[in-house]
Amino acid sequence: MSFGLYAMGFAILIGGLIYAAHLVHMPTHWIVVGAIVLLGLGILSGVKATRQKDPPE
């Protein structure tokens, strides 16, 4: 699975969660904090999932 596809899926997930938080009238600063945390988690898990293994020497 490529990193771009993984990142696009995670961005759609974050967008949906932001929209849901907006609908329940969550304060904007908490929505931004949550989005930044989720973005960081998405990058870390995306790199871990799509990383190439080092060949044995």
CHARMM-style PDB file with segment names, atoms N, HN, CA, C and O in Angstrom:
ATOM      1  N   MET     1       0.859  -1.177   0.000  1.00  0.00      PROA
ATOM      2  CA  MET     1       0.000   0.000   0.000  1.00  0.00      PROA
ATOM      3  C   MET     1       0.902   1.236   0.000  1.00  0.00      PROA
ATOM      4  O   MET     1       1.836   1.318   0.798  1.00  0.00      PROA
ATOM      5  N   SER     2       0.632   2.190  -0.882  1.00  0.00      PROA
ATOM      6  HN  SER     2      -0.127   2.124  -1.530  1.00  0.00      PROA
ATOM      7  CA  SER     2       1.487   3.366  -0.962  1.00  0.00      PROA
ATOM      8  C   SER     2       1.134   4.377   0.117  1.00  0.00      PROA
ATOM      9  O   SER     2       0.012   4.418   0.622  1.00  0.00      PROA
ATOM     10  N   PHE     3       2.128   5.190   0.452  1.00  0.00      PROA
ATOM     11  HN  PHE     3       3.039   5.157   0.041  1.00  0.00      PROA
ATOM     12  CA  PHE     3       1.939   6.189   1.501  1.00  0.00      PROA
ATOM     13  C   PHE     3       0.893   7.230   1.087  1.00  0.00      PROA
ATOM     14  O   PHE     3       0.125   7.701   1.925  1.00  0.00      PROA
ATOM     15  N   GLY     4       0.860   7.585  -0.189  1.00  0.00      PROA
ATOM     16  HN  GLY     4       1.484   7.202  -0.870  1.00  0.00      PROA
ATOM     17  CA  GLY     4      -0.109   8.575  -0.662  1.00  0.00      PROA
ATOM     18  C   GLY     4      -1.545   8.121  -0.463  1.00  0.00      PROA
ATOM     19  O   GLY     4      -2.395   8.903  -0.037  1.00  0.00      PROA
ATOM     20  N   LEU     5      -1.815   6.861  -0.770  1.00  0.00      PROA
ATOM     21  HN  LEU     5      -1.125   6.226  -1.116  1.00  0.00      PROA
ATOM     22  CA  LEU     5      -3.156   6.311  -0.587  1.00  0.00      PROA
ATOM     23  C   LEU     5      -3.518   6.261   0.897  1.00  0.00      PROA
ATOM     24  O   LEU     5      -4.648   6.568   1.279  1.00  0.00      PROA
ATOM     25  N   TYR     6      -2.557   5.874   1.722  1.00  0.00      PROA
ATOM     26  HN  TYR     6      -1.640   5.624   1.412  1.00  0.00      PROA
ATOM     27  CA  TYR     6      -2.775   5.818   3.164  1.00  0.00      PROA
ATOM     28  C   TYR     6      -3.063   7.223   3.707  1.00  0.00      PROA
ATOM     29  O   TYR     6      -3.975   7.410   4.512  1.00  0.00      PROA
ATOM     30  N   ALA     7      -2.278   8.204   3.260  1.00  0.00      PROA
ATOM     31  HN  ALA     7      -1.536   8.052   2.606  1.00  0.00      PROA
ATOM     32  CA  ALA     7      -2.446   9.578   3.731  1.00  0.00      PROA
ATOM     33  C   ALA     7      -3.786  10.155   3.275  1.00  0.00      PROA
ATOM     34  O   ALA     7      -4.429  10.885   4.028  1.00  0.00      PROA
ATOM     35  N   MET     8      -4.208   9.842   2.068  1.00  0.00      PROA
ATOM     36  HN  MET     8      -3.686   9.248   1.456  1.00  0.00      PROA
ATOM     37  CA  MET     8      -5.484  10.345   1.570  1.00  0.00      PROA
ATOM     38  C   MET     8      -6.649   9.768   2.379  1.00  0.00      PROA
ATOM     39  O   MET     8      -7.586  10.492   2.712  1.00  0.00      PROA
ATOM     40  N   GLY     9      -6.599   8.509   2.689  1.00  0.00      PROA
ATOM     41  HN  GLY     9      -5.837   7.920   2.419  1.00  0.00      PROA
ATOM     42  CA  GLY     9      -7.639   7.891   3.510  1.00  0.00      PROA
ATOM     43  C   GLY     9      -7.681   8.477   4.909  1.00  0.00      PROA
ATOM     44  O   GLY     9      -8.758   8.705   5.462  1.00  0.00      PROA
ATOM     45  N   PHE    10      -6.515   8.720   5.479  1.00  0.00      PROA
ATOM     46  HN  PHE    10      -5.640   8.535   5.031  1.00  0.00      PROA
ATOM     47  CA  PHE    10      -6.465   9.291   6.819  1.00  0.00      PROA
ATOM     48  C   PHE    10      -6.963  10.739   6.806  1.00  0.00      PROA
ATOM     49  O   PHE    10      -7.597  11.186   7.762  1.00  0.00      PROA
ATOM     50  N   ALA    11      -6.675  11.479   5.717  1.00  0.00      PROA
ATOM     51  HN  ALA    11      -6.160  11.116   4.940  1.00  0.00      PROA
ATOM     52  CA  ALA    11      -7.163  12.853   5.606  1.00  0.00      PROA
ATOM     53  C   ALA    11      -8.691  12.879   5.518  1.00  0.00      PROA
ATOM     54  O   ALA    11      -9.325  13.764   6.093  1.00  0.00      PROA
ATOM     55  N   ILE    12      -9.279  11.932   4.815  1.00  0.00      PROA
ATOM     56  HN  ILE    12      -8.764  11.213   4.348  1.00  0.00      PROA
ATOM     57  CA  ILE    12     -10.743  11.850   4.734  1.00  0.00      PROA
ATOM     58  C   ILE    12     -11.324  11.539   6.116  1.00  0.00      PROA
ATOM     59  O   ILE    12     -12.347  12.103   6.504  1.00  0.00      PROA
ATOM     60  N   LEU    13     -10.673  10.647   6.849  1.00  0.00      PROA
ATOM     61  HN  LEU    13      -9.842  10.189   6.534  1.00  0.00      PROA
ATOM     62  CA  LEU    13     -11.119  10.329   8.204  1.00  0.00      PROA
ATOM     63  C   LEU    13     -11.053  11.564   9.103  1.00  0.00      PROA
ATOM     64  O   LEU    13     -12.000  11.845   9.838  1.00  0.00      PROA
ATOM     65  N   ILE    14      -9.953  12.295   9.052  1.00  0.00      PROA
ATOM     66  HN  ILE    14      -9.184  12.067   8.455  1.00  0.00      PROA
ATOM     67  CA  ILE    14      -9.811  13.504   9.865  1.00  0.00      PROA
ATOM     68  C   ILE    14     -10.864  14.537   9.472  1.00  0.00      PROA
ATOM     69  O   ILE    14     -11.446  15.192  10.337  1.00  0.00      PROA
ATOM     70  N   GLY    15     -11.108  14.684   8.178  1.00  0.00      PROA
ATOM     71  HN  GLY    15     -10.635  14.152   7.475  1.00  0.00      PROA
ATOM     72  CA  GLY    15     -12.135  15.626   7.726  1.00  0.00      PROA
ATOM     73  C   GLY    15     -13.516  15.275   8.254  1.00  0.00      PROA
ATOM     74  O   GLY    15     -14.272  16.157   8.660  1.00  0.00      PROA
ATOM     75  N   GLY    16     -13.842  14.001   8.250  1.00  0.00      PROA
ATOM     76  HN  GLY    16     -13.227  13.284   7.921  1.00  0.00      PROA
ATOM     77  CA  GLY    16     -15.132  13.565   8.787  1.00  0.00      PROA
ATOM     78  C   GLY    16     -15.253  13.818  10.275  1.00  0.00      PROA
ATOM     79  O   GLY    16     -16.310  14.230  10.754  1.00  0.00      PROA
ATOM     80  N   LEU    17     -14.177  13.575  11.012  1.00  0.00      PROA
ATOM     81  HN  LEU    17     -13.319  13.241  10.624  1.00  0.00      PROA
ATOM     82  CA  LEU    17     -14.201  13.829  12.447  1.00  0.00      PROA
ATOM     83  C   LEU    17     -14.288  15.323  12.758  1.00  0.00      PROA
ATOM     84  O   LEU    17     -14.955  15.720  13.714  1.00  0.00      PROA
ATOM     85  N   ILE    18     -13.620  16.147  11.959  1.00  0.00      PROA
ATOM     86  HN  ILE    18     -13.079  15.824  11.183  1.00  0.00      PROA
ATOM     87  CA  ILE    18     -13.723  17.601  12.134  1.00  0.00      PROA
ATOM     88  C   ILE    18     -15.155  18.058  11.887  1.00  0.00      PROA
ATOM     89  O   ILE    18     -15.689  18.872  12.640  1.00  0.00      PROA
ATOM     90  N   TYR    19     -15.771  17.541  10.844  1.00  0.00      PROA
ATOM     91  HN  TYR    19     -15.338  16.879  10.232  1.00  0.00      PROA
ATOM     92  CA  TYR    19     -17.152  17.918  10.539  1.00  0.00      PROA
ATOM     93  C   TYR    19     -18.095  17.483  11.662  1.00  0.00      PROA
ATOM     94  O   TYR    19     -18.983  18.239  12.055  1.00  0.00      PROA
ATOM     95  N   ALA    20     -17.904  16.274  12.174  1.00  0.00      PROA
ATOM     96  HN  ALA    20     -17.183  15.659  11.855  1.00  0.00      PROA
ATOM     97  CA  ALA    20     -18.751  15.789  13.273  1.00  0.00      PROA
ATOM     98  C   ALA    20     -18.567  16.644  14.524  1.00  0.00      PROA
ATOM     99  O   ALA    20     -19.541  16.956  15.210  1.00  0.00      PROA
ATOM    100  N   ALA    21     -17.323  17.025  14.824  1.00  0.00      PROA
ATOM    101  HN  ALA    21     -16.533  16.772  14.267  1.00  0.00      PROA
ATOM    102  CA  ALA    21     -17.069  17.877  15.992  1.00  0.00      PROA
ATOM    103  C   ALA    21     -17.711  19.248  15.814  1.00  0.00      PROA
ATOM    104  O   ALA    21     -18.208  19.837  16.773  1.00  0.00      PROA
ATOM    105  N   HSD    22     -17.697  19.749  14.590  1.00  0.00      PROA
ATOM    106  HN  HSD    22     -17.293  19.271  13.811  1.00  0.00      PROA
ATOM    107  CA  HSD    22     -18.349  21.041  14.311  1.00  0.00      PROA
ATOM    108  C   HSD    22     -19.867  20.934  14.499  1.00  0.00      PROA
ATOM    109  O   HSD    22     -20.496  21.861  15.010  1.00  0.00      PROA
ATOM    110  N   LEU    23     -20.446  19.819  14.093  1.00  0.00      PROA
ATOM    111  HN  LEU    23     -19.935  19.066  13.678  1.00  0.00      PROA
ATOM    112  CA  LEU    23     -21.888  19.639  14.221  1.00  0.00      PROA
ATOM    113  C   LEU    23     -22.353  19.555  15.670  1.00  0.00      PROA
ATOM    114  O   LEU    23     -23.485  19.928  15.978  1.00  0.00      PROA
ATOM    115  N   VAL    24     -21.489  19.068  16.565  1.00  0.00      PROA
ATOM    116  HN  VAL    24     -20.570  18.766  16.315  1.00  0.00      PROA
ATOM    117  CA  VAL    24     -21.866  18.992  17.975  1.00  0.00      PROA
ATOM    118  C   VAL    24     -21.411  20.235  18.744  1.00  0.00      PROA
ATOM    119  O   VAL    24     -21.413  20.253  19.975  1.00  0.00      PROA
ATOM    120  N   HSD    25     -21.021  21.273  17.996  1.00  0.00      PROA
ATOM    121  HN  HSD    25     -21.019  21.258  16.996  1.00  0.00      PROA
ATOM    122  CA  HSD    25     -20.661  22.585  18.554  1.00  0.00      PROA
ATOM    123  C   HSD    25     -19.478  22.528  19.507  1.00  0.00      PROA
ATOM    124  O   HSD    25     -19.478  23.172  20.555  1.00  0.00      PROA
ATOM    125  N   MET    26     -18.490  21.764  19.137  1.00  0.00      PROA
ATOM    126  HN  MET    26     -18.491  21.240  18.285  1.00  0.00      PROA
ATOM    127  CA  MET    26     -17.255  21.698  19.910  1.00  0.00      PROA
ATOM    128  C   MET    26     -16.464  22.982  19.657  1.00  0.00      PROA
ATOM    129  O   MET    26     -16.482  23.489  18.536  1.00  0.00      PROA
ATOM    130  N   PRO    27     -15.772  23.521  20.660  1.00  0.00      PROA
ATOM    131  CA  PRO    27     -14.986  24.737  20.448  1.00  0.00      PROA
ATOM    132  C   PRO    27     -13.912  24.541  19.376  1.00  0.00      PROA
ATOM    133  O   PRO    27     -13.294  23.480  19.286  1.00  0.00      PROA
ATOM    134  N   THR    28     -13.702  25.570  18.574  1.00  0.00      PROA
ATOM    135  HN  THR    28     -14.203  26.432  18.646  1.00  0.00      PROA
ATOM    136  CA  THR    28     -12.796  25.486  17.429  1.00  0.00      PROA
ATOM    137  C   THR    28     -11.372  25.141  17.840  1.00  0.00      PROA
ATOM    138  O   THR    28     -10.707  24.360  17.159  1.00  0.00      PROA
ATOM    139  N   HSD    29     -10.896  25.707  18.936  1.00  0.00      PROA
ATOM    140  HN  HSD    29     -11.435  26.342  19.489  1.00  0.00      PROA
ATOM    141  CA  HSD    29      -9.509  25.431  19.318  1.00  0.00      PROA
ATOM    142  C   HSD    29      -9.309  23.957  19.663  1.00  0.00      PROA
ATOM    143  O   HSD    29      -8.219  23.431  19.442  1.00  0.00      PROA
ATOM    144  N   TRP    30     -10.309  23.279  20.191  1.00  0.00      PROA
ATOM    145  HN  TRP    30     -11.195  23.706  20.371  1.00  0.00      PROA
ATOM    146  CA  TRP    30     -10.178  21.851  20.472  1.00  0.00      PROA
ATOM    147  C   TRP    30     -10.243  21.025  19.193  1.00  0.00      PROA
ATOM    148  O   TRP    30      -9.607  19.975  19.096  1.00  0.00      PROA
ATOM    149  N   ILE    31     -11.006  21.494  18.216  1.00  0.00      PROA
ATOM    150  HN  ILE    31     -11.522  22.347  18.294  1.00  0.00      PROA
ATOM    151  CA  ILE    31     -11.046  20.811  16.922  1.00  0.00      PROA
ATOM    152  C   ILE    31      -9.679  20.876  16.260  1.00  0.00      PROA
ATOM    153  O   ILE    31      -9.207  19.889  15.697  1.00  0.00      PROA
ATOM    154  N   VAL    32      -9.041  22.047  16.329  1.00  0.00      PROA
ATOM    155  HN  VAL    32      -9.424  22.849  16.786  1.00  0.00      PROA
ATOM    156  CA  VAL    32      -7.712  22.211  15.729  1.00  0.00      PROA
ATOM    157  C   VAL    32      -6.686  21.333  16.444  1.00  0.00      PROA
ATOM    158  O   VAL    32      -5.872  20.678  15.792  1.00  0.00      PROA
ATOM    159  N   VAL    33      -6.716  21.312  17.772  1.00  0.00      PROA
ATOM    160  HN  VAL    33      -7.377  21.844  18.301  1.00  0.00      PROA
ATOM    161  CA  VAL    33      -5.785  20.474  18.534  1.00  0.00      PROA
ATOM    162  C   VAL    33      -5.977  19.001  18.174  1.00  0.00      PROA
ATOM    163  O   VAL    33      -4.998  18.290  17.949  1.00  0.00      PROA
ATOM    164  N   GLY    34      -7.212  18.541  18.118  1.00  0.00      PROA
ATOM    165  HN  GLY    34      -8.007  19.119  18.301  1.00  0.00      PROA
ATOM    166  CA  GLY    34      -7.479  17.155  17.754  1.00  0.00      PROA
ATOM    167  C   GLY    34      -7.008  16.821  16.347  1.00  0.00      PROA
ATOM    168  O   GLY    34      -6.468  15.741  16.107  1.00  0.00      PROA
ATOM    169  N   ALA    35      -7.214  17.752  15.418  1.00  0.00      PROA
ATOM    170  HN  ALA    35      -7.653  18.629  15.614  1.00  0.00      PROA
ATOM    171  CA  ALA    35      -6.785  17.510  14.037  1.00  0.00      PROA
ATOM    172  C   ALA    35      -5.268  17.420  13.948  1.00  0.00      PROA
ATOM    173  O   ALA    35      -4.747  16.590  13.203  1.00  0.00      PROA
ATOM    174  N   ILE    36      -4.547  18.255  14.693  1.00  0.00      PROA
ATOM    175  HN  ILE    36      -4.969  18.929  15.299  1.00  0.00      PROA
ATOM    176  CA  ILE    36      -3.081  18.209  14.669  1.00  0.00      PROA
ATOM    177  C   ILE    36      -2.577  16.892  15.262  1.00  0.00      PROA
ATOM    178  O   ILE    36      -1.650  16.283  14.727  1.00  0.00      PROA
ATOM    179  N   VAL    37      -3.177  16.460  16.351  1.00  0.00      PROA
ATOM    180  HN  VAL    37      -3.930  16.955  16.786  1.00  0.00      PROA
ATOM    181  CA  VAL    37      -2.765  15.197  16.972  1.00  0.00      PROA
ATOM    182  C   VAL    37      -3.046  14.033  16.030  1.00  0.00      PROA
ATOM    183  O   VAL    37      -2.196  13.160  15.858  1.00  0.00      PROA
ATOM    184  N   LEU    38      -4.231  14.011  15.418  1.00  0.00      PROA
ATOM    185  HN  LEU    38      -4.922  14.721  15.558  1.00  0.00      PROA
ATOM    186  CA  LEU    38      -4.561  12.933  14.487  1.00  0.00      PROA
ATOM    187  C   LEU    38      -3.665  12.954  13.252  1.00  0.00      PROA
ATOM    188  O   LEU    38      -3.310  11.898  12.727  1.00  0.00      PROA
ATOM    189  N   LEU    39      -3.299  14.139  12.788  1.00  0.00      PROA
ATOM    190  HN  LEU    39      -3.587  14.997  13.215  1.00  0.00      PROA
ATOM    191  CA  LEU    39      -2.394  14.245  11.648  1.00  0.00      PROA
ATOM    192  C   LEU    39      -1.035  13.637  11.987  1.00  0.00      PROA
ATOM    193  O   LEU    39      -0.461  12.906  11.180  1.00  0.00      PROA
ATOM    194  N   GLY    40      -0.526  13.934  13.166  1.00  0.00      PROA
ATOM    195  HN  GLY    40      -0.992  14.528  13.822  1.00  0.00      PROA
ATOM    196  CA  GLY    40       0.741  13.346  13.595  1.00  0.00      PROA
ATOM    197  C   GLY    40       0.667  11.839  13.710  1.00  0.00      PROA
ATOM    198  O   GLY    40       1.577  11.135  13.272  1.00  0.00      PROA
ATOM    199  N   LEU    41      -0.418  11.335  14.300  1.00  0.00      PROA
ATOM    200  HN  LEU    41      -1.157  11.907  14.656  1.00  0.00      PROA
ATOM    201  CA  LEU    41      -0.593   9.889  14.404  1.00  0.00      PROA
ATOM    202  C   LEU    41      -0.720   9.235  13.031  1.00  0.00      PROA
ATOM    203  O   LEU    41      -0.214   8.136  12.807  1.00  0.00      PROA
ATOM    204  N   GLY    42      -1.396   9.920  12.121  1.00  0.00      PROA
ATOM    205  HN  GLY    42      -1.807  10.813  12.302  1.00  0.00      PROA
ATOM    206  CA  GLY    42      -1.546   9.388  10.770  1.00  0.00      PROA
ATOM    207  C   GLY    42      -0.225   9.297  10.040  1.00  0.00      PROA
ATOM    208  O   GLY    42       0.026   8.321   9.333  1.00  0.00      PROA
ATOM    209  N   ILE    43       0.629  10.304  10.201  1.00  0.00      PROA
ATOM    210  HN  ILE    43       0.426  11.097  10.775  1.00  0.00      PROA
ATOM    211  CA  ILE    43       1.937  10.271   9.548  1.00  0.00      PROA
ATOM    212  C   ILE    43       2.793   9.148  10.133  1.00  0.00      PROA
ATOM    213  O   ILE    43       3.432   8.397   9.396  1.00  0.00      PROA
ATOM    214  N   LEU    44       2.800   9.041  11.456  1.00  0.00      PROA
ATOM    215  HN  LEU    44       2.281   9.652  12.054  1.00  0.00      PROA
ATOM    216  CA  LEU    44       3.594   7.988  12.090  1.00  0.00      PROA
ATOM    217  C   LEU    44       3.127   6.592  11.678  1.00  0.00      PROA
ATOM    218  O   LEU    44       3.951   5.741  11.343  1.00  0.00      PROA
ATOM    219  N   SER    45       1.828   6.353  11.698  1.00  0.00      PROA
ATOM    220  HN  SER    45       1.159   7.045  11.970  1.00  0.00      PROA
ATOM    221  CA  SER    45       1.338   5.028  11.335  1.00  0.00      PROA
ATOM    222  C   SER    45       1.469   4.771   9.837  1.00  0.00      PROA
ATOM    223  O   SER    45       1.669   3.627   9.427  1.00  0.00      PROA
ATOM    224  N   GLY    46       1.360   5.810   9.018  1.00  0.00      PROA
ATOM    225  HN  GLY    46       1.198   6.738   9.351  1.00  0.00      PROA
ATOM    226  CA  GLY    46       1.528   5.640   7.580  1.00  0.00      PROA
ATOM    227  C   GLY    46       2.950   5.278   7.206  1.00  0.00      PROA
ATOM    228  O   GLY    46       3.178   4.415   6.358  1.00  0.00      PROA
ATOM    229  N   VAL    47       3.901   5.932   7.836  1.00  0.00      PROA
ATOM    230  HN  VAL    47       3.717   6.633   8.526  1.00  0.00      PROA
ATOM    231  CA  VAL    47       5.302   5.609   7.575  1.00  0.00      PROA
ATOM    232  C   VAL    47       5.618   4.196   8.050  1.00  0.00      PROA
ATOM    233  O   VAL    47       6.333   3.452   7.378  1.00  0.00      PROA
ATOM    234  N   LYS    48       5.085   3.834   9.206  1.00  0.00      PROA
ATOM    235  HN  LYS    48       4.504   4.438   9.752  1.00  0.00      PROA
ATOM    236  CA  LYS    48       5.334   2.490   9.740  1.00  0.00      PROA
ATOM    237  C   LYS    48       4.728   1.418   8.836  1.00  0.00      PROA
ATOM    238  O   LYS    48       5.340   0.371   8.623  1.00  0.00      PROA
ATOM    239  N   ALA    49       3.533   1.668   8.305  1.00  0.00      PROA
ATOM    240  HN  ALA    49       3.036   2.518   8.478  1.00  0.00      PROA
ATOM    241  CA  ALA    49       2.838   0.670   7.493  1.00  0.00      PROA
ATOM    242  C   ALA    49       3.425   0.535   6.096  1.00  0.00      PROA
ATOM    243  O   ALA    49       3.360  -0.545   5.509  1.00  0.00      PROA
ATOM    244  N   THR    50       4.004   1.616   5.539  1.00  0.00      PROA
ATOM    245  HN  THR    50       4.057   2.494   6.016  1.00  0.00      PROA
ATOM    246  CA  THR    50       4.459   1.577   4.154  1.00  0.00      PROA
ATOM    247  C   THR    50       5.986   1.535   4.033  1.00  0.00      PROA
ATOM    248  O   THR    50       6.514   1.574   2.922  1.00  0.00      PROA
ATOM    249  N   ARG    51       6.687   1.457   5.141  1.00  0.00      PROA
ATOM    250  HN  ARG    51       6.258   1.425   6.043  1.00  0.00      PROA
ATOM    251  CA  ARG    51       8.150   1.457   5.141  1.00  0.00      PROA
ATOM    252  C   ARG    51       8.673   0.177   4.525  1.00  0.00      PROA
ATOM    253  O   ARG    51       8.153  -0.910   4.774  1.00  0.00      PROA
ATOM    254  N   GLN    52       9.708   0.324   3.719  1.00  0.00      PROA
ATOM    255  HN  GLN    52      10.130   1.208   3.517  1.00  0.00      PROA
ATOM    256  CA  GLN    52      10.383  -0.853   3.127  1.00  0.00      PROA
ATOM    257  C   GLN    52      11.324  -1.454   4.165  1.00  0.00      PROA
ATOM    258  O   GLN    52      12.021  -0.732   4.877  1.00  0.00      PROA
ATOM    259  N   LYS    53      11.336  -2.752   4.240  1.00  0.00      PROA
ATOM    260  HN  LYS    53      10.770  -3.339   3.661  1.00  0.00      PROA
ATOM    261  CA  LYS    53      12.256  -3.441   5.135  1.00  0.00      PROA
ATOM    262  C   LYS    53      13.666  -3.395   4.569  1.00  0.00      PROA
ATOM    263  O   LYS    53      13.854  -3.483   3.356  1.00  0.00      PROA
ATOM    264  N   ASP    54      14.651  -3.259   5.437  1.00  0.00      PROA
ATOM    265  HN  ASP    54      14.499  -3.187   6.423  1.00  0.00      PROA
ATOM    266  CA  ASP    54      16.040  -3.272   4.992  1.00  0.00      PROA
ATOM    267  C   ASP    54      16.426  -4.680   4.562  1.00  0.00      PROA
ATOM    268  O   ASP    54      16.101  -5.649   5.248  1.00  0.00      PROA
ATOM    269  N   PRO    55      17.123  -4.802   3.424  1.00  0.00      PROA
ATOM    270  CA  PRO    55      17.536  -6.155   2.978  1.00  0.00      PROA
ATOM    271  C   PRO    55      18.635  -6.712   3.904  1.00  0.00      PROA
ATOM    272  O   PRO    55      19.493  -5.964   4.374  1.00  0.00      PROA
ATOM    273  N   PRO    56      18.601  -8.006   4.155  1.00  0.00      PROA
ATOM    274  CA  PRO    56      19.652  -8.590   5.006  1.00  0.00      PROA
ATOM    275  C   PRO    56      21.007  -8.553   4.297  1.00  0.00      PROA
ATOM    276  O   PRO    56      21.093  -8.710   3.079  1.00  0.00      PROA
ATOM    277  N   GLU    57      22.037  -8.347   5.068  1.00  0.00      PROA
ATOM    278  HN  GLU    57      21.967  -8.219   6.057  1.00  0.00      PROA
ATOM    279  CA  GLU    57      23.367  -8.267   4.478  1.00  0.00      PROA
ATOM    280  C   GLU    57      24.105  -9.576   4.550  1.00  0.00      PROA
ATOM    281  OT1 GLU    57      25.244  -9.669   4.093  1.00  0.00      PROA
TER     282      GLU     57
END
